[in-house]
Amino acid sequence: MELRHLRYFVAVAEEENVSRAAAKLRVSQPAVGRQVHDLEEELGLLLLARTGKSVRLTAAGKIFFGEARDVLAHVAASVAKVRRSLALPTEINVGYLPSGTAGMLSRALRIFKARFAEVRVTLHDLSAEDMQPLLIQGKLDVALTVLREKLSPILEMQELARSETCVVVGASHPLAKAKFVSLAEVAAEPVATFASKDFPGYNQHLEKMFAAVGRQPHIGSEHDSGSSLIAALAAGQEFALLPRSVHRVAGARLKFLKLRPILPPWTFVALWRKDAATDSVRAFVAAASEPTGKRRHG
């Protein structure tokens, strides 16, 4: 039994006429009659009662008609679903954390556009806290962010890079020439941070790092973006705990001091919805990864 047997039978049952069914299917009338007859032979059941030019369903035919129609509908839906999943969208929306993903984002854009020049990439500068909800809502296709909160079960994740945690100061800060520093040494100094109402995850992470030396952070200033935080640090009065990868954005304005003892690194990841893993999404994630397949440290 093949799908065409079901299609021909359903068409005849709906039209109640072999000739009209053949015209609908755009095949010859004998071909339709032969396929329906072969189906009845295989089933060992009479599905259609023929009276002159018209046909009607038998009791067995009525049952089989409903089942056959459901099978064809399920097959059509399955084909449509596969085609939708493989269809290349004309745009993907990418959320990114500007203070930590600058290097991987520029690499991803360069590699992705070389392969998918026709796909527009729309970038969204967001906090880590904003990205998961937007992915779940379907407003983002990919997020390049820091791994901090529990991952939703509907999301997929790939680690992209790890970056060491550093004490970051301005070039004129008294500690700027130091090679190493401990968190205990600077714990009493004012620390620049992100606004707690907008970046609660970062501030919780900050408190955990200070808790490792038995202290509470002495907050000097709060900022609503990475650019304003960098500007405050460049003024030379405060320090911050940031990943070394921020140096790609800050340049020579800031000094990144190694911590002794070290603190856990920042882990940067790509996130996307499992049910929206199109070819372009997977290609963008692959482009954001290190070309050699190795993890980046620092």
N, C-alpha and C positions, 0 to 999 in steps of 0.2 A: 504494500500500500504506500502510495506517495502523496505528497500534498496536492498534486494536480487532480488526483482522484477526488479528494475532498472538495476542491474548488469547483470542479465541474458538477459534482452532485449538488452542492449548495446552490449554485447558479440555476440548475434545472428546478430544484425545489422552490426557489424564490420566484422564478418566472412561470412555473407550472407549464412550461412549454420548452421542448428541446431546441426548436428553431430560434426562439428568442434568446435562450441561454447561450447558444452558439454565437449569435450576433453580439451579445454582451461580452463574451470571452474573446471574440475575434478569432475564432477557430471554426473549422468546418462542422456541420451538423453531424455527419457520421462519426467524427472524432469524439464528439461529446457523448453520443450514444454508446460508443465502444468503451470509453473510460468508465461510464456509469455501470455498464454491464459487467466489466471486469471487477469493479468494486463489489457488486452484488455477488459475483462468483466467489471472490475471496472471502467475503463475510458468510456466505452460505445463507443469505437472507434476501427476500424481495423487499427493496426499499421504495420502489415506485410502481404504482398501478397505472398502466398505460391504457388510455381510452381514446382512440382516434389520434388527433393531433395534440391533445392535452395529457398531462400526467398529474397524478396526485400522490401524496405520501401515504404509504401503508402505516400500520401501527408501529412496526419496527423502524420505518423510515422517519416517522416523527421524532422518535427518541434519538436516532442517529443524527438527524438534521441539527438538533440542538447541540449535541456534542461536537459535531464537525465544525459548526459555526464558531463555537468557543475555542476550538483548537486553532482555527485560522486567525481568529482575533488575537490570541495569545502570541502566535508566531509573528504577526504584523507588529504587535507592540514590542516584542523582543528585538526585532530588526530595527525599529525606530529608536529604541533605547541605545543600541550599539552604535548606530549612526550618529546620534546626538553626542555620545561620549567621545567619539573619535573626531567629531567635527572641530575644525580649528577656529577658535573665536577670533574676531577682529581686534579684540582688546583684552588685556589682562590688567587687573588692578593689584598693585604690589604695595604693601605697607612695609615701612622700614624704620629702624631706630637710628636716627642720623648720627648720634654720638658714638656708635660702636660698629656700624655696618658699612661705613663708607667704602672701604676697600673691596669687600665682597659684592657690594651693590654695583660699583662701577665695572667690576669684572663680569658680573652677571649680565649687565646691559650690553656690554661689548660683544660677548660670546652669543647671547640670545639673538641680538639684532642681526648678526651675521648669518644666522640660520633661518630666522623668522622675520625678515625685513617687513613683511606685510602686516604684522601684528603690532598694534600700538600698545606701549607699556605706559600706564598711568601710575605715577608714584604718589604715595601718601605718607607724609612725615608724621609719625604717630608715636605715642608712648607705648611701652610694652603692655600696659594694662588695657589699652584700647583695642589691641589687635585680635585677640581671641574672639570677643563678641562680634567684631565685624566679619571675621572669617565664618563664624557660625551663621550669621545673618546673610551670607552670600555677597556682602559688599566688598570683600577682599578675596582675591584668588590665591595669593601667596603672602606670607608675612616673614620678613627677616628680622628676628628679634632675639632677645636674651631669654634663656630658659630660667624661669623663676617660679612661676605659679604652676599648679596642677594642670595637666593637659586634659582637655575635653576628649572623651572617647570617640568623638566623630572626626577628630583631627589626626593627621599623619605628621610625623616629625622626622627631620634629618639634621644631624649635627653638622655644622659648617665650619666652626672654628672655636678655639679657646684662646683667651687672652688673659695674661697675668694681671692681677690687681696691683695697682701702683698708688703711691702717694703723689698727687699731682699739684704742683705749685707754679706760680709765675716766675719768669726769668729773674726778677728782682727780689724774690723772696729769700730770706736768710738761709733757707735750706737748699736753695737752688743748685749749689755746687756739691752737695752731698751725694755720695754714690749709693749708700744704703741708709735706711731709716727704719725704726720700729714704730708700730702703731702706738705703743705705750708712750714713746717720746713726744708724739704730736697730739695725743689725746686731749690735752688741755687747750690746744689752739682752736680758734674758730674754724669750723668746717663748712664749706659751701655745698649746698645740696639742691636737689630738685624739690619743687613745691609738693608738700605732703598730700594735698588734696587732689593733685593731678597725677602724682607718681607715688602712690602708697607702697607699691612693691619695692621700689628703689630704697625708700626710707626704712622699710622693714629689713631689707638686706643690710643697710648701713648699721642699724642697731645690732644685728647679729654679729657683724664684724667687730664692732666695739665691745660687744659682750665677751668676745674671745679673750680680751685683755682686762675684763672686769670693769669696764668704763661705760659711760653714756656719752654719745656725741654732743659736743658743745656747738650747736647750730649758729653759724654766723649769718648766713643769708640763704634765701630760698629763691629758686629760679624756675620759670615756666618753660624754658627751652635749653637745649645744649649750648646754643650760641651765647646766651646771656650768662650761663654758668662759666663758660670759657673766658668771657670778657671779665667776669669778676675775679677769676683766678689770675688772669694776666695782670690785674692791678697790683698783685703781690702781697695781699694782706691775709689771705685764707688758703686752705688746702682742700683737696677733695680726694675721695677714693674712687678711682675710675679704671676701666680697662686700658691697657697700653694701646689698644687699637685706636683710641681717641686721638693719638698723635697725628693720624692722617688728616684729621680735621683741624687740629689746633696748630700744627706746625711748630715753629721755633718760639712761639709765644709762651709755651708751657714746658716745664721739665717733669719728666716721669721718673720718679725715684723707686728703686727696688725695695721691697719690704723684706725685713729679716726679723722674726720668722715670716715666712710667706703666708698669704691668705689664699683660700680657694679661688681658682680662676673664674672668669666670666665665660659661660658657655653660650655661644650664639648658634641659633638654629633656624631652619626654614620650616614653616608650618603651612599646611593646606588641608582642605576638607577631603576626606577619603572618597566621598561620592562625587567629587568634582576634580578628579585627578586627570585632566585632559593632557594630550600630548604637549601642549604649550606650557602648561603648569609644570609638568615633569621636566621639560627642557629648561625652564627658567631655574628650577631648583638645582639641576645638574650644572648649569652655568655658574650658579653662585658657589658651588663647591670648588675646592682646590683642583685645578686641572690634573695634578698627579694623583689625586685621590687621597692625599695625605692631609691630616688635620693641621691647621695653622695654629701655632702657639706664639702668643705675643702680638 
